[in-house]
Amino acid sequence: MTASRHKAERTCLGCRETFDPQQLVRYVVSPQGEVLVDYRKRLPGRGAYTCLKRQCIDDAVKRRQFGRAFRGLAGDVSAEVLTESLVAEVRSRILSLIGMARKSGCLVSGSNLVMMALSSPDSFTLIILSADISTGIGDKIKSKARHLGVPCFTFSTKEDLGHLLGKEERSVVGIKPGGLANSIIEELSRYKHIAGEF
Ligand SMILES: [Zn+2]
């Protein structure tokens, strides 16, 4: 990892430690003085950064670090609003990746189809279970997945997953191996981390 040492590092406004920008959340300030979460790091202008942690966002707001970072251009910020907005951004990124996985044929949905595919060991890189899946089905899939070493993540509702996939309710989604699967795991881990802190 010597190469990463040469990359420009950024400081978290909360804990003041430096990190590779990839590990941090970027913020920009709108012309109206609103601090915006720039999760995809695409918005123009001066950026400020925090860790993907509720505590760091809280500390940055408490210590008025956003005001300082944006040189007085930022209006009042609320840690609650920033965190909610961050959670929404990660959630929408995950939904869009699941949509891409469907389009590229890297996805199987529905408890029966996923269960059937789970009889061969390399079918999925990960499994997504809706938060409102029935306990019986959820436990069955989790135990089978655990046996095969496939990680399971809880995300969204069966209605929202179904809607995204152009179906009725879908409480289980299996993602096949590939680049998208790795991105989805990464975002789901981030989601679990930040949303789990509520
Ligand atoms: Zn931090």
py3Dmol code that shows the C-alpha trace and the ligand (Angstrom):
import py3Dmol

protein = """\
ATOM      1  CA  MET A   1       0.000   0.000   0.000  1.00  0.00           C
ATOM      2  CA  THR A   2       2.943   2.354  -0.462  1.00  0.00           C
ATOM      3  CA  ALA A   3       1.235   3.975  -3.448  1.00  0.00           C
ATOM      4  CA  SER A   4      -1.602   5.259  -1.276  1.00  0.00           C
ATOM      5  CA  ARG A   5       0.886   7.319   0.716  1.00  0.00           C
ATOM      6  CA  HIS A   6       1.417   9.531  -2.317  1.00  0.00           C
ATOM      7  CA  LYS A   7      -2.284  10.219  -2.786  1.00  0.00           C
ATOM      8  CA  ALA A   8      -3.678  13.471  -1.506  1.00  0.00           C
ATOM      9  CA  GLU A   9      -5.145  12.766   1.891  1.00  0.00           C
ATOM     10  CA  ARG A  10      -8.030  14.643   3.430  1.00  0.00           C
ATOM     11  CA  THR A  11      -8.788  15.523   7.023  1.00  0.00           C
ATOM     12  CA  CYS A  12     -12.061  14.536   8.714  1.00  0.00           C
ATOM     13  CA  LEU A  13     -13.684  17.658  10.186  1.00  0.00           C
ATOM     14  CA  GLY A  14     -14.795  15.576  13.178  1.00  0.00           C
ATOM     15  CA  CYS A  15     -11.846  13.514  14.433  1.00  0.00           C
ATOM     16  CA  ARG A  16      -9.187  15.568  12.538  1.00  0.00           C
ATOM     17  CA  GLU A  17      -7.454  12.428  11.313  1.00  0.00           C
ATOM     18  CA  THR A  18      -6.315  12.128   7.706  1.00  0.00           C
ATOM     19  CA  PHE A  19      -7.554   9.488   5.289  1.00  0.00           C
ATOM     20  CA  ASP A  20      -7.656   8.568   1.633  1.00  0.00           C
ATOM     21  CA  PRO A  21     -10.633  10.600   0.276  1.00  0.00           C
ATOM     22  CA  GLN A  22     -12.186   7.289  -0.874  1.00  0.00           C
ATOM     23  CA  GLN A  23     -12.882   6.463   2.762  1.00  0.00           C
ATOM     24  CA  LEU A  24     -14.512   9.802   3.526  1.00  0.00           C
ATOM     25  CA  VAL A  25     -17.781  11.565   2.791  1.00  0.00           C
ATOM     26  CA  ARG A  26     -17.456  14.741   0.751  1.00  0.00           C
ATOM     27  CA  TYR A  27     -19.553  17.854   1.355  1.00  0.00           C
ATOM     28  CA  VAL A  28     -19.954  20.990  -0.703  1.00  0.00           C
ATOM     29  CA  VAL A  29     -21.811  24.213  -0.045  1.00  0.00           C
ATOM     30  CA  SER A  30     -24.586  25.385  -2.378  1.00  0.00           C
ATOM     31  CA  PRO A  31     -24.752  28.992  -3.610  1.00  0.00           C
ATOM     32  CA  GLN A  32     -27.511  29.449  -1.002  1.00  0.00           C
ATOM     33  CA  GLY A  33     -25.144  28.426   1.781  1.00  0.00           C
ATOM     34  CA  GLU A  34     -26.603  24.962   2.307  1.00  0.00           C
ATOM     35  CA  VAL A  35     -24.133  22.204   3.157  1.00  0.00           C
ATOM     36  CA  LEU A  36     -24.815  19.249   0.843  1.00  0.00           C
ATOM     37  CA  VAL A  37     -23.637  15.653   1.048  1.00  0.00           C
ATOM     38  CA  ASP A  38     -21.726  14.911  -2.173  1.00  0.00           C
ATOM     39  CA  TYR A  39     -21.641  11.145  -1.758  1.00  0.00           C
ATOM     40  CA  ARG A  40     -20.546  10.404  -5.324  1.00  0.00           C
ATOM     41  CA  LYS A  41     -17.924  13.170  -5.149  1.00  0.00           C
ATOM     42  CA  ARG A  42     -19.167  14.780  -8.326  1.00  0.00           C
ATOM     43  CA  LEU A  43     -20.299  18.231  -7.296  1.00  0.00           C
ATOM     44  CA  PRO A  44     -18.044  21.140  -8.204  1.00  0.00           C
ATOM     45  CA  GLY A  45     -16.486  23.535  -5.769  1.00  0.00           C
ATOM     46  CA  ARG A  46     -14.541  23.399  -2.576  1.00  0.00           C
ATOM     47  CA  GLY A  47     -15.063  20.180  -0.634  1.00  0.00           C
ATOM     48  CA  ALA A  48     -14.981  19.321   3.056  1.00  0.00           C
ATOM     49  CA  TYR A  49     -14.797  15.797   4.461  1.00  0.00           C
ATOM     50  CA  THR A  50     -15.837  13.630   7.395  1.00  0.00           C
ATOM     51  CA  CYS A  51     -15.598   9.965   8.217  1.00  0.00           C
ATOM     52  CA  LEU A  52     -18.662   7.855   7.558  1.00  0.00           C
ATOM     53  CA  LYS A  53     -19.513   8.064  11.254  1.00  0.00           C
ATOM     54  CA  ARG A  54     -22.314   9.720  13.097  1.00  0.00           C
ATOM     55  CA  GLN A  55     -19.876  10.776  15.817  1.00  0.00           C
ATOM     56  CA  CYS A  56     -17.570  12.588  13.382  1.00  0.00           C
ATOM     57  CA  ILE A  57     -20.509  14.426  11.761  1.00  0.00           C
ATOM     58  CA  ASP A  58     -21.792  15.428  15.217  1.00  0.00           C
ATOM     59  CA  ASP A  59     -18.377  16.654  16.333  1.00  0.00           C
ATOM     60  CA  ALA A  60     -17.807  18.585  13.113  1.00  0.00           C
ATOM     61  CA  VAL A  61     -21.143  20.404  13.558  1.00  0.00           C
ATOM     62  CA  LYS A  62     -20.629  21.021  17.286  1.00  0.00           C
ATOM     63  CA  ARG A  63     -17.195  22.522  16.708  1.00  0.00           C
ATOM     64  CA  ARG A  64     -18.475  24.641  13.823  1.00  0.00           C
ATOM     65  CA  GLN A  65     -15.984  23.029  11.474  1.00  0.00           C
ATOM     66  CA  PHE A  66     -18.198  23.318   8.389  1.00  0.00           C
ATOM     67  CA  GLY A  67     -18.323  27.102   8.794  1.00  0.00           C
ATOM     68  CA  ARG A  68     -14.555  27.183   9.007  1.00  0.00           C
ATOM     69  CA  ALA A  69     -13.967  24.774   6.123  1.00  0.00           C
ATOM     70  CA  PHE A  70     -16.253  26.728   3.822  1.00  0.00           C
ATOM     71  CA  ARG A  71     -14.826  30.057   4.974  1.00  0.00           C
ATOM     72  CA  GLY A  72     -18.077  31.523   6.233  1.00  0.00           C
ATOM     73  CA  LEU A  73     -20.084  30.564   3.128  1.00  0.00           C
ATOM     74  CA  ALA A  74     -22.037  27.822   4.912  1.00  0.00           C
ATOM     75  CA  GLY A  75     -25.218  28.604   6.819  1.00  0.00           C
ATOM     76  CA  ASP A  76     -26.452  26.642   9.839  1.00  0.00           C
ATOM     77  CA  VAL A  77     -25.947  22.903   9.600  1.00  0.00           C
ATOM     78  CA  SER A  78     -27.696  20.152  11.513  1.00  0.00           C
ATOM     79  CA  ALA A  79     -25.934  16.863  12.180  1.00  0.00           C
ATOM     80  CA  GLU A  80     -29.325  15.157  12.031  1.00  0.00           C
ATOM     81  CA  VAL A  81     -30.080  16.504   8.545  1.00  0.00           C
ATOM     82  CA  LEU A  82     -26.595  15.697   7.234  1.00  0.00           C
ATOM     83  CA  THR A  83     -26.725  12.143   8.576  1.00  0.00           C
ATOM     84  CA  GLU A  84     -30.209  11.545   7.170  1.00  0.00           C
ATOM     85  CA  SER A  85     -29.123  12.901   3.837  1.00  0.00           C
ATOM     86  CA  LEU A  86     -26.030  10.676   3.863  1.00  0.00           C
ATOM     87  CA  VAL A  87     -28.116   7.584   4.679  1.00  0.00           C
ATOM     88  CA  ALA A  88     -30.488   8.493   1.827  1.00  0.00           C
ATOM     89  CA  GLU A  89     -27.555   8.871  -0.577  1.00  0.00           C
ATOM     90  CA  VAL A  90     -26.073   5.491   0.326  1.00  0.00           C
ATOM     91  CA  ARG A  91     -29.506   3.877   0.084  1.00  0.00           C
ATOM     92  CA  SER A  92     -30.137   5.323  -3.347  1.00  0.00           C
ATOM     93  CA  ARG A  93     -26.672   4.237  -4.516  1.00  0.00           C
ATOM     94  CA  ILE A  94     -27.442   0.669  -3.383  1.00  0.00           C
ATOM     95  CA  LEU A  95     -30.829   0.670  -5.123  1.00  0.00           C
ATOM     96  CA  SER A  96     -29.219   1.886  -8.319  1.00  0.00           C
ATOM     97  CA  LEU A  97     -26.531  -0.831  -8.142  1.00  0.00           C
ATOM     98  CA  ILE A  98     -29.215  -3.494  -7.597  1.00  0.00           C
ATOM     99  CA  GLY A  99     -31.041  -2.095 -10.639  1.00  0.00           C
ATOM    100  CA  MET A 100     -27.815  -2.369 -12.663  1.00  0.00           C
ATOM    101  CA  ALA A 101     -27.323  -5.939 -11.475  1.00  0.00           C
ATOM    102  CA  ARG A 102     -30.813  -6.790 -12.685  1.00  0.00           C
ATOM    103  CA  LYS A 103     -30.165  -5.255 -16.107  1.00  0.00           C
ATOM    104  CA  SER A 104     -26.912  -7.150 -16.515  1.00  0.00           C
ATOM    105  CA  GLY A 105     -28.475 -10.445 -15.486  1.00  0.00           C
ATOM    106  CA  CYS A 106     -26.435 -10.702 -12.280  1.00  0.00           C
ATOM    107  CA  LEU A 107     -29.400 -11.049 -10.000  1.00  0.00           C
ATOM    108  CA  VAL A 108     -31.939 -13.660  -8.906  1.00  0.00           C
ATOM    109  CA  SER A 109     -34.961 -12.600  -6.867  1.00  0.00           C
ATOM    110  CA  GLY A 110     -37.667 -14.378  -4.914  1.00  0.00           C
ATOM    111  CA  SER A 111     -37.177 -16.798  -2.036  1.00  0.00           C
ATOM    112  CA  ASN A 112     -37.839 -19.979  -4.057  1.00  0.00           C
ATOM    113  CA  LEU A 113     -35.458 -19.146  -6.898  1.00  0.00           C
ATOM    114  CA  VAL A 114     -32.737 -17.970  -4.525  1.00  0.00           C
ATOM    115  CA  MET A 115     -33.148 -21.072  -2.371  1.00  0.00           C
ATOM    116  CA  MET A 116     -32.887 -23.302  -5.452  1.00  0.00           C
ATOM    117  CA  ALA A 117     -29.801 -21.513  -6.757  1.00  0.00           C
ATOM    118  CA  LEU A 118     -28.214 -21.880  -3.320  1.00  0.00           C
ATOM    119  CA  SER A 119     -27.879 -25.592  -3.885  1.00  0.00           C
ATOM    120  CA  SER A 120     -24.732 -24.929  -5.883  1.00  0.00           C
ATOM    121  CA  PRO A 121     -21.903 -23.302  -3.912  1.00  0.00           C
ATOM    122  CA  ASP A 122     -20.769 -20.492  -6.249  1.00  0.00           C
ATOM    123  CA  SER A 123     -24.147 -19.090  -7.254  1.00  0.00           C
ATOM    124  CA  PHE A 124     -24.036 -15.886  -5.220  1.00  0.00           C
ATOM    125  CA  THR A 125     -21.523 -13.438  -3.795  1.00  0.00           C
ATOM    126  CA  LEU A 126     -24.116 -12.010  -1.444  1.00  0.00           C
ATOM    127  CA  ILE A 127     -27.759 -12.214  -0.513  1.00  0.00           C
ATOM    128  CA  ILE A 128     -30.019  -9.306   0.386  1.00  0.00           C
ATOM    129  CA  LEU A 129     -32.972  -9.950   2.673  1.00  0.00           C
ATOM    130  CA  SER A 130     -35.690  -7.340   3.137  1.00  0.00           C
ATOM    131  CA  ALA A 131     -36.105  -6.110   6.708  1.00  0.00           C
ATOM    132  CA  ASP A 132     -39.690  -7.396   6.707  1.00  0.00           C
ATOM    133  CA  ILE A 133     -39.014 -10.911   5.388  1.00  0.00           C
ATOM    134  CA  SER A 134     -40.982 -13.598   7.236  1.00  0.00           C
ATOM    135  CA  THR A 135     -38.812 -15.103   9.979  1.00  0.00           C
ATOM    136  CA  GLY A 136     -39.184 -18.673   8.744  1.00  0.00           C
ATOM    137  CA  ILE A 137     -37.988 -17.995   5.197  1.00  0.00           C
ATOM    138  CA  GLY A 138     -35.322 -15.568   6.408  1.00  0.00           C
ATOM    139  CA  ASP A 139     -33.854 -18.123   8.811  1.00  0.00           C
ATOM    140  CA  LYS A 140     -33.880 -20.869   6.205  1.00  0.00           C
ATOM    141  CA  ILE A 141     -31.987 -18.756   3.670  1.00  0.00           C
ATOM    142  CA  LYS A 142     -29.565 -17.381   6.259  1.00  0.00           C
ATOM    143  CA  SER A 143     -28.650 -20.843   7.496  1.00  0.00           C
ATOM    144  CA  LYS A 144     -28.116 -22.166   3.974  1.00  0.00           C
ATOM    145  CA  ALA A 145     -26.054 -19.089   3.058  1.00  0.00           C
ATOM    146  CA  ARG A 146     -23.976 -19.363   6.230  1.00  0.00           C
ATOM    147  CA  HIS A 147     -23.230 -22.960   5.376  1.00  0.00           C
ATOM    148  CA  LEU A 148     -21.903 -21.851   1.956  1.00  0.00           C
ATOM    149  CA  GLY A 149     -20.105 -18.801   3.337  1.00  0.00           C
ATOM    150  CA  VAL A 150     -22.286 -16.317   1.439  1.00  0.00           C
ATOM    151  CA  PRO A 151     -22.826 -13.076   3.401  1.00  0.00           C
ATOM    152  CA  CYS A 152     -26.424 -11.908   3.981  1.00  0.00           C
ATOM    153  CA  PHE A 153     -27.415  -8.259   4.378  1.00  0.00           C
ATOM    154  CA  THR A 154     -30.701  -6.823   5.609  1.00  0.00           C
ATOM    155  CA  PHE A 155     -31.829  -3.917   3.462  1.00  0.00           C
ATOM    156  CA  SER A 156     -35.029  -2.091   2.534  1.00  0.00           C
ATOM    157  CA  THR A 157     -38.525  -3.621   2.423  1.00  0.00           C
ATOM    158  CA  LYS A 158     -40.022  -6.336   0.230  1.00  0.00           C
ATOM    159  CA  GLU A 159     -42.286  -3.755  -1.339  1.00  0.00           C
ATOM    160  CA  ASP A 160     -39.422  -1.421  -2.301  1.00  0.00           C
ATOM    161  CA  LEU A 161     -37.215  -4.260  -3.566  1.00  0.00           C
ATOM    162  CA  GLY A 162     -40.124  -5.621  -5.615  1.00  0.00           C
ATOM    163  CA  HIS A 163     -40.879  -2.204  -7.015  1.00  0.00           C
ATOM    164  CA  LEU A 164     -37.246  -1.709  -8.019  1.00  0.00           C
ATOM    165  CA  LEU A 165     -37.237  -5.052  -9.844  1.00  0.00           C
ATOM    166  CA  GLY A 166     -40.527  -4.431 -11.601  1.00  0.00           C
ATOM    167  CA  LYS A 167     -42.224  -7.199  -9.622  1.00  0.00           C
ATOM    168  CA  GLU A 168     -44.565  -7.470  -6.728  1.00  0.00           C
ATOM    169  CA  GLU A 169     -43.007  -7.914  -3.327  1.00  0.00           C
ATOM    170  CA  ARG A 170     -39.509  -9.403  -3.283  1.00  0.00           C
ATOM    171  CA  SER A 171     -38.064 -10.332   0.103  1.00  0.00           C
ATOM    172  CA  VAL A 172     -34.876 -12.019  -1.158  1.00  0.00           C
ATOM    173  CA  VAL A 173     -32.345 -10.998  -3.787  1.00  0.00           C
ATOM    174  CA  GLY A 174     -29.222 -12.973  -4.658  1.00  0.00           C
ATOM    175  CA  ILE A 175     -26.348 -11.204  -6.442  1.00  0.00           C
ATOM    176  CA  LYS A 176     -24.142 -13.330  -8.668  1.00  0.00           C
ATOM    177  CA  PRO A 177     -20.333 -12.980  -8.645  1.00  0.00           C
ATOM    178  CA  GLY A 178     -18.841 -10.010 -10.524  1.00  0.00           C
ATOM    179  CA  GLY A 179     -17.728  -6.428 -10.109  1.00  0.00           C
ATOM    180  CA  LEU A 180     -21.195  -5.187  -9.249  1.00  0.00           C
ATOM    181  CA  ALA A 181     -21.448  -7.665  -6.399  1.00  0.00           C
ATOM    182  CA  ASN A 182     -18.306  -6.247  -4.806  1.00  0.00           C
ATOM    183  CA  SER A 183     -19.581  -2.674  -5.112  1.00  0.00           C
ATOM    184  CA  ILE A 184     -22.920  -3.694  -3.604  1.00  0.00           C
ATOM    185  CA  ILE A 185     -21.193  -5.373  -0.648  1.00  0.00           C
ATOM    186  CA  GLU A 186     -19.082  -2.285  -0.088  1.00  0.00           C
ATOM    187  CA  GLU A 187     -22.095   0.068  -0.125  1.00  0.00           C
ATOM    188  CA  LEU A 188     -24.227  -2.258   2.018  1.00  0.00           C
ATOM    189  CA  SER A 189     -21.445  -2.398   4.599  1.00  0.00           C
ATOM    190  CA  ARG A 190     -21.305   1.409   4.612  1.00  0.00           C
ATOM    191  CA  TYR A 191     -25.087   1.574   4.892  1.00  0.00           C
ATOM    192  CA  LYS A 192     -25.123  -0.849   7.793  1.00  0.00           C
ATOM    193  CA  HIS A 193     -22.401   1.153   9.476  1.00  0.00           C
ATOM    194  CA  ILE A 194     -24.007   4.585   9.213  1.00  0.00           C
ATOM    195  CA  ALA A 195     -27.706   3.622   9.334  1.00  0.00           C
ATOM    196  CA  GLY A 196     -27.039   1.237  12.214  1.00  0.00           C
ATOM    197  CA  GLU A 197     -25.915   4.155  14.343  1.00  0.00           C
ATOM    198  CA  PHE A 198     -29.394   5.671  14.559  1.00  0.00           C
TER     199      PHE A 198
END
"""
ligand_1 = """\
1
ZN
Zn -13.576 11.193 11.596
"""
view = py3Dmol.view(width=600, height=400)
view.addModel(protein, "pdb")
view.setStyle({"model": 0}, {"cartoon": {"style": "trace"}})
view.addModel(ligand_1, "xyz")
view.setStyle({"model": 1}, {"stick": {}})
view.zoomTo()
view.show()
